[in-house]
Amino acid sequence: MSETESKPSLRVKGRLMSASEIERTLVRLAHEIVEKSNGSEDLALIGIKRRGVPLAQRLGKLIAGIEKREVNTGVLDIQFYRDDLSTAGPRPVVTPGDIGFDVVGGDVVICDDVLYTGRTVRAALDALFDHGRPRRVQLAVLIDRGHRELPIEAQYVGKHVPTSQREIIEVKFHEVDDSEQVLLVERV
């Protein structure tokens, strides 16, 4: 069940991207990543759970097609790295999950669907560095909606969408939502 279906206090204001627009944007981002990384050697894409994972996997396949070589893709679970957990009680013991490859000395691109306050990315950096020290870490997002609370900036942005505090960006991927689109919704 999607967020808009489970919360009647949200109203869809409009569709920002269709499935074909998402695909075209990912192709552009893949080319930008290859260009700025001087190829795909030592390149790895790591998706932040939940919707960052299909984003990383799709970009990885596109880059593999461009470069004619496989690109490591992995999953980063940041649930226990969030700085807002301390308000919910004692901090849980964290057992880092397995990304699936060694990040030490590599070029890592963290992937997420929406960049908002920057707190998710900060947590992702903490989780990533528990796995080792990459040579370089960059950020790729499908949507950058502004309203940063931390000095975080994405190197690769699909689309900049200025929003109000009442608005929410909902990214829907077939792998997670059985739908493919980006919606702008508003709290009512």
N, C-alpha and C positions, 0 to 999 in steps of 0.2 A: 504494500500500500504506500503510495507516495505521500509526501508531506502535505501537499495541497488537499489530498483526499482525506487524510486523517485529522487535519486541523481546519475546521470550517471557518476559522477567523482569518484565513488567508485568501486573497483574491488574485487571480491571474491577471496581470496588467498587459502582458503581451509576450510574444515569442521572439527571442533575440537571435536565435540560430536554429536552422533546420538541420536535419541529418546531413544533407549535402553541404551545407555551410560549415558544419563541424568537420567533415572529411576534408574539404578544401583547406581549412585552417590548419589541420594537423599536417597536411602535406607541406604547407608553407613552413610550419614550425620545424618539421623534420629537416628540411633543407637549411634553415637558419642554424640549427644545432650542428649539422655536419660542417657548414661553412665556418662557424665560429670555433669549432673544435678541431679544425684542420683534419677532417676525416673521422673515422670511428674507432681508431686504435686506442685502447685503454678507456673507451667511453662506456659508461653504464647508466641505465635509466632506472630510477627507483620510484615507484608510485606510493604515495601516502594512502593508506587504507581509508577509504573505500573507493571513491571515484578517481583517485589518482592512479590506481592500479591499472584499470583499462586504458587510461591515458598513456601511461608508460609503455604498456604492451603494444598499443597501436603505433606509437612513435617508434618503438624498437623495430617493429616489422617494416615500417616505412623507411627507416634509416638503413636497415639490412638490405632492402631493395635498392636503395640508392648506392650504397657502398659495396654491395655484393659480398657481405660478410655478416655473420651473426653479431648481435649486440646484446650484452647481458642486460636482463631486466629483472628487477626484484621488487619485493613488497616490504614496506616499512609500516609497522604498527606502532602508533604514537600514543595509544590510549593512556598508558601510565606515565607519559612524559609531559602531559598537559600541566601548565602552571595553575590551572583553575581547579585541580583535584584537591588541593589542600583545604578548600572550603567544604569538601564533602566528608571530611573525617581524616583518619590517619592515612599517610601515603602508603600505597601498596608496595609490596616487594616486586621489583621488575625483573623479569627474565627475558633478555633480549631474544627476539625471534631470529630465525636464520634468513638472511637476505638471499642466500643461494650462491654467492661468490664473494671473493675477497675485495674489499673496497680500498685497501691500503695502497696509496700511490696512484690511484686511478682518477679519472675525470668523471665525476658523478653529477648527473642532472636529476634533481628531485622534481617529481611531477605531482601536481595537484589540480583539482578542477577549478577552484575559486580562491583567489588571494584577497583577503579582507583585512583583518587586523594585524596579521603577521604572526599571531601566537601559534597557529598550527605549524608553520614553517620553523619557528624557534624550537618547538618540541621535536620536530623531525630532525633538526640538526643535532639536538642532544641524543636522540636515538641513533642516528647515523654514526656519530663519533664514538658511541659505545661499541661499534663494530670495527673501528679502526680509523686511521687518519688518511682520507683521500688527499690527492695532490690539489684538486680543485673541486669546489661544489658550486653548482649553478641551480637556478630554479626556472622551471617551465610551468606555466599555468594556462588554462583555457580562457579564463576570465579574470581580469583584475578590476575590482569594483571600488578600490580606494579605501579610505577610512583607516589608515594604518595606525596602530598603537605602538608598533616597534619599527625600528629602521630596517625594514626588509624590502627588497626590490627584486622583481623577477627579471631575468635576462631575456626570457622568451615568453611573450604574451600573445595569446590568440586574439583577444579583443579587450579593449578598455571600455568599461561600462560604468560611468558615474552613477551612483545611486544615493538615495536618502537612507537614513538610519532605519526607516520603517520598511524599506524594500529588501527583498531577499532574492538572490540568484539561485535558481534550481537547475543544476545540470543533470540531465538524464542520459545514461548510456545503456544500450541494449544489454550489456553484460550484467548490469545491476538492476535496471528498472524496466526492462522489456519495452523501452521507448527510447527515442534518440532525438533530443532537442534541448535547448536552453531557454528557460522561462524566467521572466521577471514577475515576481509575485509581491504583494503588499499586505502587511498586517492591517486588518480593518477593525 
